[in-house]
């Protein structure tokens, strides 16, 4: 349901709407993955993040009628072309001042003649990314109804600060959250009340190590997650953009972990001909290229990242739509075969899955395709690593992934 924010019109069109609303209106442009969608109003920009394209995108958002109220929209429609340009410049200035974007002016190389035609570019800041992640998370939570988000609860108990009413004898290493009532009761039960009180004078209590009780809290585990994101060419082929929804889900998961599970970690790995780790903040700039699918390299890099994390749970969330079709050979060359399920590629990929299993790493796969042979392969991967396989569409990817992540709050790896 669309929400309209009413404010008193002061004559300043640049301040008559929230920049958060503008960022939401521009999200399709900011997260472009290289998919040529003829229905997109930003299709002509080809995802190129130049300031000129940003200006044009803002103009289209202003003209759409989604940002202004009726009075402000009438004022906007009366502006001349020069006044619209001035308004857009004011909006871009506000976006920079409020740290939603950073502008990068073209650099001139010393000793070379510059013609001044270098294009100024911009990038979405961490704050802008966090906001887009928050909006994506809100959109995903909407179909699920109210959700009480929190940390990863388990069926076990431990000493801690948030108590659940029970207590236990203190053991070395426990958090010293002293249960005074239980501790004094133990002293009085052992020595009697008369030994603790003599007349009206108080005497020191003889508290022994075995008397100390501490409050118990629900043990809450921590989790290290690596999102393994396929950016091979097939993610934008076949008339469907599968990569942009995957971007949104990765951003939403990042916001969820940062705000609700502060003890968790999230890393992002892209896999294509090879694999690389990138910061979440760089995700808007990532586009699908003419690449194959080197799933084994992605799994290898994810394992190296998880091996450095000291967490109770370790998992890989793999989002893909294609079969493994590439392999890095011992000499560094990339072996590629896009036709069918290559036995060599599949065997080496499954061997990497076995290493994940031996390292107690769970793999949950979200497959954005319905090919029967691929389904069998993904189900085998999930069975080997005690994970799950979901076969879904890009539109439903977020709901499946979010529900899967939240359902694992009750699971602890020993």
HELIX and SHEET records of a PDB file:
HELIX    1   1 UNK A   13  UNK A   15  5                                   3    
HELIX    2   2 UNK A   19  UNK A   25  1                                   7    
HELIX    3   3 UNK A   27  UNK A   30  1                                   4    
HELIX    4   4 UNK A   43  UNK A   45  5                                   3    
HELIX    5   5 UNK A   51  UNK A   63  1                                  13    
HELIX    6   6 UNK A   70  UNK A   77  1                                   8    
HELIX    7   7 UNK A   81  UNK A   97  1                                  17    
HELIX    8   8 UNK A  126  UNK A  142  1                                  17    
HELIX    9   9 UNK A  180  UNK A  191  1                                  12    
HELIX   10  10 UNK A  209  UNK A  211  5                                   3    
HELIX   11  11 UNK A  233  UNK A  236  5                                   4    
HELIX   12  12 UNK A  243  UNK A  260  1                                  18    
HELIX   13  13 UNK A  280  UNK A  285  5                                   6    
HELIX   14  14 UNK A  295  UNK A  307  1                                  13    
HELIX   15  15 UNK A  343  UNK A  358  1                                  16    
HELIX   16  16 UNK A  372  UNK A  384  1                                  13    
HELIX   17  17 UNK A  394  UNK A  396  5                                   3    
HELIX   18  18 UNK A  397  UNK A  407  1                                  11    
HELIX   19  19 UNK A  408  UNK A  410  5                                   3    
SHEET    1   A 2 UNK A 101  UNK A 104  0                                        
SHEET    2   A 2 UNK A 121  UNK A 124 -1                                        
SHEET    1   B 3 UNK A 152  UNK A 159  0                                        
SHEET    2   B 3 UNK A 213  UNK A 221 -1                                        
SHEET    3   B 3 UNK A 167  UNK A 169 -1                                        
SHEET    1   C 2 UNK A 197  UNK A 198  0                                        
SHEET    2   C 2 UNK A 201  UNK A 202 -1                                        
SHEET    1   D 6 UNK A 275  UNK A 278  0                                        
SHEET    2   D 6 UNK A 265  UNK A 271 -1                                        
SHEET    3   D 6 UNK A 223  UNK A 230  1                                        
SHEET    4   D 6 UNK A 313  UNK A 320  1                                        
SHEET    5   D 6 UNK A 362  UNK A 367  1                                        
SHEET    6   D 6 UNK A 389  UNK A 391  1                                        
SHEET    1   E 2 UNK A 326  UNK A 328  0                                        
SHEET    2   E 2 UNK A 334  UNK A 336 -1                                        
END                                                                             
